Amino acid sequence: FEQNDKYGLADSLMTSIHYVCYNMDRDLFADNEQGKAVRRAMAYAVPKQEAIEVATGGTATEIHSCFSKGLNFWYNEDVESFNLDLEAARSELEAVGFSWNDDGRILMPA
């Protein structure tokens, strides 16, 4: 498109977003200490920048909220962010009793 005079390109902030939601009715994600640790661990374990590269060719902007920056009234830049950190993810899980077997599989507490 860039090389064809018939077309013009526009760069604009969109309000569409893609995010993960957890089924809080499932014990693993429940609204308790263990569920919170699992949700936090998963947030630490997602390679967000890599996902942006794969899904959009790097054209998306990472946000840490379920509202786009284009929705100024609802967007809050001061929410906690979780960058890729597998050690932090492991620590979150260990703190609530998860462990790993010799094959590296995660074992839930009893």
DSSP file (Angstrom, degrees, kcal/mol; ACC not computed):
  #  RESIDUE AA STRUCTURE BP1 BP2  ACC     N-H-->O    O-->H-N    N-H-->O    O-->H-N    TCO  KAPPA ALPHA  PHI   PSI    X-CA   Y-CA   Z-CA
    1    1 A F    >         0   0    0      0, 0.0     3,-1.5     0, 0.0     6,-0.3   0.000 360.0 360.0 360.0 -37.1    0.0    0.0    0.0
    2    2 A E  T 3   +     0   0    0      1,-0.3     7,-0.1     6,-0.1     5,-0.0   0.803 360.0  48.9 -61.7 -28.6    2.8    2.4    0.8
    3    3 A Q  T 3  S+     0   0    0      1,-0.0     2,-0.5     2,-0.0    -1,-0.3   0.378  96.7  81.5 -94.4   4.3    4.1    2.1   -2.8
    4    4 A N    X   -     0   0    0     -3,-1.5     3,-1.6     1,-0.1    -1,-0.0  -0.950  65.2-153.5-115.6 120.8    0.7    2.7   -4.4
    5    5 A D  T 3  S+     0   0    0     -2,-0.5    -1,-0.1     1,-0.3    -3,-0.0   0.639  89.4  73.0 -66.9 -13.9   -0.4    6.4   -4.8
    6    6 A K  T 3  S+     0   0    0     -5,-0.0     2,-0.3    -3,-0.0    -1,-0.3   0.705  97.3  55.2 -71.8 -18.6   -4.1    5.2   -4.8
    7    7 A Y    <   -     0   0    0     -3,-1.6     2,-0.4    -6,-0.3    -3,-0.1  -0.844  63.1-160.7-120.7 151.7   -3.9    4.4   -1.1
    8    8 A G        -     0   0    0     -2,-0.3     2,-0.4     2,-0.0    -6,-0.1  -0.963  15.2-137.8-125.3 147.9   -3.0    6.3    2.0
    9    9 A L        -     0   0    0     -2,-0.4     2,-0.4    -7,-0.1    -2,-0.0  -0.862  13.7-163.7-106.9 140.1   -2.1    4.9    5.3
   10   10 A A        -     0   0    0     -2,-0.4     2,-0.6     2,-0.0    -2,-0.0  -0.974   8.7-152.8-122.3 136.2   -3.3    6.2    8.6
   11   11 A D        +     0   0    0     -2,-0.4     2,-0.4     2,-0.0    -2,-0.0  -0.940  30.8 163.1-107.2 117.4   -1.9    5.5   12.0
   12   12 A S        -     0   0    0     -2,-0.6     2,-0.5     0, 0.0    -2,-0.0  -0.983  43.2-112.0-140.1 146.1   -4.5    5.8   14.7
   13   13 A L        -     0   0    0     -2,-0.4     2,-0.2    56,-0.0    -2,-0.0  -0.661  39.2-155.6 -75.5 122.1   -5.0    4.7   18.3
   14   14 A M        -     0   0    0     -2,-0.5    56,-0.5     2,-0.1    55,-0.1  -0.599  18.6-143.0 -97.9 161.1   -7.7    2.1   18.4
   15   15 A T        +     0   0    0     -2,-0.2    53,-0.3    55,-0.1     2,-0.3   0.338  67.8 107.7-103.8   5.5  -10.0    1.2   21.3
   16   16 A S        +     0   0    0     51,-0.1     2,-0.3     2,-0.0    -2,-0.1  -0.641  47.1 178.5 -82.8 142.6  -10.1   -2.5   20.5
   17   17 A I        -     0   0    0     -2,-0.3     2,-0.4    49,-0.1    -2,-0.1  -0.934  24.1-146.1-139.6 162.0   -8.1   -4.7   22.9
   18   18 A H        +     0   0    0     -2,-0.3     2,-0.3     2,-0.0    -2,-0.0  -1.000  32.0 154.7-129.3 128.9   -7.3   -8.4   23.5
   19   19 A Y        -     0   0    0     -2,-0.4     2,-0.4    47,-0.1    47,-0.0  -0.954  40.4-104.3-150.5 167.2   -6.9   -9.6   27.0
   20   20 A V        -     0   0    0     -2,-0.3     2,-0.4     2,-0.0    -2,-0.0  -0.797  27.7-166.9 -98.6 135.0   -7.2  -12.8   29.2
   21   21 A C        -     0   0    0     -2,-0.4     2,-0.4     2,-0.0    -2,-0.0  -0.941  12.2-140.9-117.5 145.6  -10.0  -13.3   31.5
   22   22 A Y        -     0   0    0     -2,-0.4     2,-1.3     7,-0.1     3,-0.0  -0.849  17.2-123.0-106.9 141.2  -10.1  -16.0   34.2
   23   23 A N    >   -     0   0    0     -2,-0.4     3,-2.1     1,-0.2     6,-0.4  -0.705  25.3-168.9 -81.1  97.7  -13.1  -18.1   35.1
   24   24 A M  T 3  S+     0   0    0     -2,-1.3     7,-0.4     1,-0.3    -1,-0.2   0.540  78.8  72.8 -71.0  -5.9  -13.2  -17.3   38.8
   25   25 A D  T 3  S+     0   0    0      5,-0.1     2,-0.3     4,-0.0    -1,-0.3   0.619  81.3  88.4 -79.5 -13.1  -15.7  -20.1   39.4
   26   26 A R  S X> S-     0   0    0     -3,-2.1     3,-1.1     1,-0.1     4,-0.6  -0.685  85.0-129.5 -84.6 138.3  -12.9  -22.5   38.9
   27   27 A D  G >4 S+     0   0    0     -2,-0.3     3,-1.0     1,-0.3    -1,-0.1   0.860 105.3  61.3 -54.8 -38.3  -11.0  -23.4   42.1
   28   28 A L  G 34 S+     0   0    0      1,-0.3    -1,-0.3    -5,-0.1    10,-0.2   0.838 116.5  29.7 -60.1 -34.1   -7.6  -22.7   40.4
   29   29 A F  G <4 S+     0   0    0     -3,-1.1    -1,-0.3    -6,-0.4    -2,-0.2   0.265  91.3 143.6-108.4   9.7   -8.5  -19.0   39.8
   30   30 A A    <<  -     0   0    0     -3,-1.0     2,-2.2    -4,-0.6    -5,-0.1   0.092  66.8 -96.8 -54.1 162.4  -10.9  -18.5   42.8
   31   31 A D  S    S+     0   0    0     -7,-0.4     2,-0.3     4,-0.1    -1,-0.2  -0.480  92.7  91.1 -82.3  69.8  -11.0  -15.3   44.7
   32   32 A N  S  > S-     0   0    0     -2,-2.2     4,-2.6    -3,-0.0     5,-0.2  -0.848  95.7 -80.3-148.2-177.2   -8.7  -16.4   47.4
   33   33 A E  H  > S+     0   0    0     -2,-0.3     4,-2.0     1,-0.2     5,-0.1   0.905 127.1  45.6 -60.4 -43.8   -5.0  -16.4   48.2
   34   34 A Q  H  > S+     0   0    0      2,-0.2     4,-2.4     1,-0.2    -1,-0.2   0.935 113.4  48.8 -66.7 -45.9   -4.1  -19.3   45.9
   35   35 A G  H  > S+     0   0    0      1,-0.2     4,-2.5     2,-0.2    -2,-0.2   0.898 110.7  51.1 -60.8 -41.1   -6.2  -18.1   43.0
   36   36 A K  H  X S+     0   0    0     -4,-2.6     4,-2.5     1,-0.2    -1,-0.2   0.914 110.1  49.7 -62.6 -42.5   -4.7  -14.6   43.2
   37   37 A A  H  X S+     0   0    0     -4,-2.0     4,-2.7    -5,-0.2    -2,-0.2   0.895 110.9  49.7 -64.1 -40.0   -1.2  -16.2   43.2
   38   38 A V  H  X S+     0   0    0     -4,-2.4     4,-2.4   -10,-0.2    -2,-0.2   0.928 112.0  47.6 -64.4 -44.9   -2.1  -18.3   40.1
   39   39 A R  H  X S+     0   0    0     -4,-2.5     4,-1.8     2,-0.2    -2,-0.2   0.908 114.1  47.0 -63.7 -41.2   -3.5  -15.3   38.3
   40   40 A R  H  X S+     0   0    0     -4,-2.5     4,-2.1     2,-0.2    -2,-0.2   0.913 111.0  52.0 -66.0 -42.6   -0.4  -13.2   39.2
   41   41 A A  H  X S+     0   0    0     -4,-2.7     4,-1.6     1,-0.2    -2,-0.2   0.911 109.4  49.7 -60.8 -42.5    2.0  -16.1   38.1
   42   42 A M  H  X S+     0   0    0     -4,-2.4     4,-0.9     1,-0.2    -1,-0.2   0.888 108.0  53.6 -64.6 -37.6    0.2  -16.3   34.8
   43   43 A A  H  < S+     0   0    0     -4,-1.8     3,-0.4     1,-0.2    -1,-0.2   0.895 111.0  46.4 -63.6 -38.6    0.5  -12.6   34.3
   44   44 A Y  H  < S+     0   0    0     -4,-2.1    41,-2.1     1,-0.2    -1,-0.2   0.793 110.6  54.7 -69.5 -28.0    4.3  -12.8   34.9
   45   45 A A  H  < S+     0   0    0     -4,-1.6    -1,-0.2    39,-0.2    -2,-0.2   0.587  83.0  96.7 -87.6 -10.9    4.6  -15.9   32.6
   46   46 A V     <  -     0   0    0     -4,-0.9     2,-1.8    -3,-0.4     3,-0.2  -0.692  69.5-141.2 -84.5 122.5    3.0  -14.3   29.4
   47   47 A P     >  +     0   0    0      0, 0.0     4,-2.3     0, 0.0     5,-0.2  -0.579  28.4 176.8 -80.0  82.8    5.6  -13.0   27.0
   48   48 A K  H  > S+     0   0    0     -2,-1.8     4,-2.4     1,-0.2     5,-0.2   0.877  73.2  49.9 -60.9 -44.1    3.5   -9.9   26.0
   49   49 A Q  H  > S+     0   0    0      1,-0.2     4,-2.2     2,-0.2    -1,-0.2   0.901 111.8  49.4 -64.4 -38.8    6.0   -8.3   23.7
   50   50 A E  H  > S+     0   0    0      2,-0.2     4,-2.6     1,-0.2    -1,-0.2   0.905 110.1  51.3 -64.7 -40.7    6.5  -11.5   21.8
   51   51 A A  H  X S+     0   0    0     -4,-2.3     4,-3.0     1,-0.2     5,-0.3   0.896 109.1  51.0 -62.3 -40.2    2.7  -11.9   21.5
   52   52 A I  H  X S+     0   0    0     -4,-2.4     4,-2.4     2,-0.2     6,-1.5   0.918 111.0  48.5 -63.3 -43.3    2.4   -8.4   20.1
   53   53 A E  H  X S+     0   0    0     -4,-2.2     4,-1.4     4,-0.2    -2,-0.2   0.933 116.9  41.5 -61.5 -46.7    5.1   -9.2   17.5
   54   54 A V  H  < S+     0   0    0     -4,-2.6    -2,-0.2     1,-0.2    -1,-0.2   0.937 121.8  38.9 -68.3 -47.3    3.5  -12.4   16.5
   55   55 A A  H  < S+     0   0    0     -4,-3.0    -2,-0.2    -5,-0.2    -3,-0.2   0.825 135.1  14.2 -76.8 -32.8   -0.1  -11.2   16.5
   56   56 A T  H >< S-     0   0    0     -4,-2.4     3,-0.9    -5,-0.3    -3,-0.2   0.354  96.9-110.4-128.1   5.8    0.3   -7.7   15.1
   57   57 A G  T 3< S-     0   0    0     -4,-1.4    -4,-0.2    -5,-0.3    -3,-0.1   0.774  81.0 -58.0  66.3  23.3    3.8   -7.5   13.6
   58   58 A G  T 3  S+     0   0    0     -6,-1.5    -1,-0.2    -7,-0.1    -5,-0.2   0.602 111.1 118.0  84.5  12.0    4.7   -5.1   16.4
   59   59 A T    <   +     0   0    0     -3,-0.9     2,-0.1    -7,-0.4    -2,-0.1   0.550  53.6  86.4 -90.2  -6.1    2.0   -2.6   15.6
   60   60 A A  S    S-     0   0    0     -8,-0.2     2,-0.5     1,-0.0    -4,-0.0  -0.451  71.0-130.7 -91.1 166.0    0.2   -2.9   18.9
   61   61 A T        -     0   0    0     -2,-0.1     2,-0.3    -9,-0.0    -2,-0.1  -0.967  21.2-125.2-115.7 129.5    0.8   -1.1   22.2
   62   62 A E        +     0   0    0     -2,-0.5     2,-0.3     2,-0.0   -13,-0.0  -0.573  32.8 178.7 -74.2 132.2    1.1   -3.1   25.5
   63   63 A I        -     0   0    0     -2,-0.3     5,-0.1     2,-0.1    14,-0.1  -0.870  28.7-144.6-126.7 165.1   -1.3   -1.9   28.2
   64   64 A H  S    S+     0   0    0     -2,-0.3     2,-0.3    12,-0.1    -2,-0.0  -0.072  77.3  63.0-120.9  31.5   -1.8   -3.2   31.7
   65   65 A S  S    S-     0   0    0      2,-0.2    -2,-0.1    14,-0.0    10,-0.1  -0.892  86.4-112.7-144.2 168.8   -5.5   -2.6   32.0
   66   66 A C  S    S+     0   0    0     -2,-0.3     2,-0.4     2,-0.1   -49,-0.1   0.301  96.6  78.2 -91.6  11.2   -8.7   -3.8   30.2
   67   67 A F  S    S-     0   0    0      9,-0.1     9,-0.2     7,-0.1    -2,-0.2  -0.970  81.1-123.7-120.5 136.7   -9.2   -0.3   28.8
   68   68 A S    >   -     0   0    0     -2,-0.4     3,-1.9   -53,-0.3     7,-0.2  -0.333  23.4-117.0 -70.2 153.4   -7.3    1.2   25.8
   69   69 A K  T 3  S+     0   0    0      1,-0.3     3,-0.2   -55,-0.1    -1,-0.1   0.746 114.2  71.2 -61.3 -21.9   -5.4    4.4   26.2
   70   70 A G  T 3  S+     0   0    0    -56,-0.5     2,-0.8     1,-0.2    -1,-0.3   0.651  86.7  65.8 -69.1 -14.4   -7.9    5.7   23.6
   71   71 A L    X>  +     0   0    0     -3,-1.9     4,-2.3     1,-0.2     3,-1.4  -0.600  69.0 172.9-105.0  68.8  -10.6    5.6   26.3
   72   72 A N  T 34  +     0   0    0     -2,-0.8    -1,-0.2     1,-0.3    -2,-0.1   0.807  69.2  60.5 -49.3 -41.5   -9.0    8.3   28.4
   73   73 A F  T 34 S+     0   0    0      1,-0.2    -1,-0.3    -3,-0.2    -2,-0.1   0.862 119.3  26.4 -59.5 -37.3  -11.9    8.5   30.9
   74   74 A W  T <4 S+     0   0    0     -3,-1.4    -1,-0.2    -6,-0.2    -2,-0.2   0.651  96.0 104.6-101.0 -19.4  -11.5    4.9   32.0
   75   75 A Y     <  -     0   0    0     -4,-2.3     2,-0.5    -7,-0.2    -7,-0.1  -0.435  48.6-169.3 -70.3 134.2   -7.9    4.2   31.3
   76   76 A N    >   -     0   0    0     -9,-0.2     3,-0.8    -2,-0.2   -12,-0.1  -0.957  13.2-172.0-127.1 111.8   -5.7    4.2   34.4
   77   77 A E  T 3  S+     0   0    0     -2,-0.5    -1,-0.1     1,-0.2    -2,-0.0   0.608  78.1  73.0 -76.4 -11.9   -1.9    4.2   33.8
   78   78 A D  T 3   +     0   0    0      2,-0.0    -1,-0.2     3,-0.0     2,-0.2   0.121  67.7 118.5 -94.9  21.7   -1.2    3.6   37.5
   79   79 A V  S <  S-     0   0    0     -3,-0.8     2,-0.1     1,-0.1   -14,-0.0  -0.544  77.3 -90.0 -83.7 155.9   -2.3   -0.1   37.6
   80   80 A E        -     0   0    0     -2,-0.2     2,-0.3     1,-0.0    -1,-0.1  -0.378  44.7-151.2 -63.8 138.1    0.2   -2.8   38.6
   81   81 A S        -     0   0    0     -2,-0.1     2,-0.5    -3,-0.1   -17,-0.1  -0.845   7.0-152.3-114.3 152.9    2.1   -4.2   35.6
   82   82 A F        -     0   0    0     -2,-0.3     2,-0.2   -39,-0.1   -36,-0.1  -0.925  12.9-170.2-127.2 103.7    3.5   -7.6   35.1
   83   83 A N        -     0   0    0     -2,-0.5     2,-0.2     1,-0.1   -37,-0.1  -0.532  47.9 -71.5 -87.7 161.1    6.5   -8.0   32.8
   84   84 A L  S    S+     0   0    0     -2,-0.2   -39,-0.2   -39,-0.1     2,-0.2  -0.328  70.4 147.6 -56.1 118.1    7.9  -11.3   31.7
   85   85 A D     >  -     0   0    0    -41,-2.1     4,-2.0   -44,-0.2     3,-0.1  -0.654  24.1-177.5-158.1  90.9    9.5  -12.8   34.8
   86   86 A L  H  > S+     0   0    0      1,-0.2     4,-2.4     2,-0.2     5,-0.1   0.809  86.3  56.0 -67.0 -30.3    9.4  -16.5   35.2
   87   87 A E  H  > S+     0   0    0      2,-0.2     4,-2.4     1,-0.2    -1,-0.2   0.902 108.0  48.3 -67.2 -39.8   11.2  -16.5   38.6
   88   88 A A  H  > S+     0   0    0      2,-0.2     4,-2.2     1,-0.2    -2,-0.2   0.897 110.8  51.8 -65.6 -39.0    8.6  -14.1   39.9
   89   89 A A  H  X S+     0   0    0     -4,-2.0     4,-1.9     2,-0.2    -2,-0.2   0.931 110.7  47.7 -61.2 -45.7    5.9  -16.4   38.5
   90   90 A R  H  X S+     0   0    0     -4,-2.4     4,-2.9     1,-0.2     5,-0.2   0.905 110.2  52.3 -62.6 -42.4    7.5  -19.4   40.3
   91   91 A S  H  X S+     0   0    0     -4,-2.4     4,-2.1     1,-0.2    -1,-0.2   0.894 106.2  53.8 -61.6 -40.9    7.8  -17.5   43.5
   92   92 A E  H  X S+     0   0    0     -4,-2.2     4,-0.5     1,-0.2    -1,-0.2   0.929 113.7  42.4 -58.3 -45.6    4.1  -16.6   43.4
   93   93 A L  H ><>S+     0   0    0     -4,-1.9     5,-2.2     1,-0.2     3,-1.1   0.906 112.2  52.3 -71.0 -42.2    3.2  -20.3   43.1
   94   94 A E  H ><5S+     0   0    0     -4,-2.9     3,-1.8     1,-0.2    -1,-0.2   0.865 100.8  63.7 -60.7 -35.7    5.7  -21.5   45.7
   95   95 A A  H 3<5S+     0   0    0     -4,-2.1    -1,-0.2     1,-0.3    -2,-0.2   0.735 107.1  42.5 -63.8 -22.2    4.3  -19.0   48.2
   96   96 A V  T <<5S-     0   0    0     -3,-1.1    -1,-0.3    -4,-0.5    -2,-0.2   0.135 129.8 -88.3-113.0  19.8    0.9  -20.8   48.1
   97   97 A G  T < 5S+     0   0    0     -3,-1.8    -3,-0.2     1,-0.3    13,-0.1   0.507  74.9 143.4  97.0   5.4    2.3  -24.4   48.2
   98   98 A F      < -     0   0    0     -5,-2.2    -1,-0.3    -6,-0.1     2,-0.3  -0.454  24.1-179.8 -73.1 153.3    2.8  -25.3   44.5
   99   99 A S  E     -A  107   0A   0      8,-2.1     8,-3.8    -2,-0.1     2,-0.4  -0.860  21.6-121.4-142.9 178.2    5.8  -27.5   43.8
  100  100 A W  E     -A  106   0A   0     -2,-0.3     6,-0.2     6,-0.2     2,-0.1  -0.967  17.0-139.4-128.1 141.9    7.5  -29.2   40.8
  101  101 A N    >   -     0   0    0      4,-2.1     3,-1.9    -2,-0.4     6,-0.0  -0.302  42.3 -88.3 -88.6-177.8    8.3  -32.8   40.2
  102  102 A D  T 3  S+     0   0    0      1,-0.3    -1,-0.1     2,-0.1    -2,-0.0   0.716 127.8  56.9 -64.9 -21.0   11.5  -34.2   38.7
  103  103 A D  T 3  S-     0   0    0      2,-0.1    -1,-0.3     0, 0.0    -3,-0.0   0.439 119.8-108.3 -88.8  -0.2   10.1  -33.8   35.1
  104  104 A G  S <  S+     0   0    0     -3,-1.9     2,-0.3     1,-0.3    -2,-0.1   0.559  70.0 145.7  86.4   7.8    9.4  -30.1   35.7
  105  105 A R        -     0   0    0      1,-0.1    -4,-2.1     0, 0.0     2,-0.3  -0.584  52.3-116.3 -80.8 141.4    5.6  -30.4   36.0
  106  106 A I  E     -A  100   0A   0     -2,-0.3     2,-0.5    -6,-0.2    -6,-0.2  -0.600  26.5-154.9 -78.3 133.7    3.8  -28.1   38.4
  107  107 A L  E     -A   99   0A   0     -8,-3.8    -8,-2.1    -2,-0.3    -1,-0.0  -0.946  10.6-134.5-112.6 126.5    2.1  -29.9   41.2
  108  108 A M        -     0   0    0     -2,-0.5   -10,-0.1   -10,-0.2   -11,-0.1  -0.444  29.4-103.9 -73.3 149.0   -0.9  -28.3   43.0
  109  109 A P              0   0    0      0, 0.0    -1,-0.1     0, 0.0   -11,-0.1  -0.326 360.0 360.0 -66.6 158.6   -1.0  -28.3   46.7
  110  110 A A              0   0    0    -13,-0.1   -13,-0.0    -2,-0.0    -2,-0.0   0.507 360.0 360.0 -62.0 360.0   -3.4  -30.7   48.4
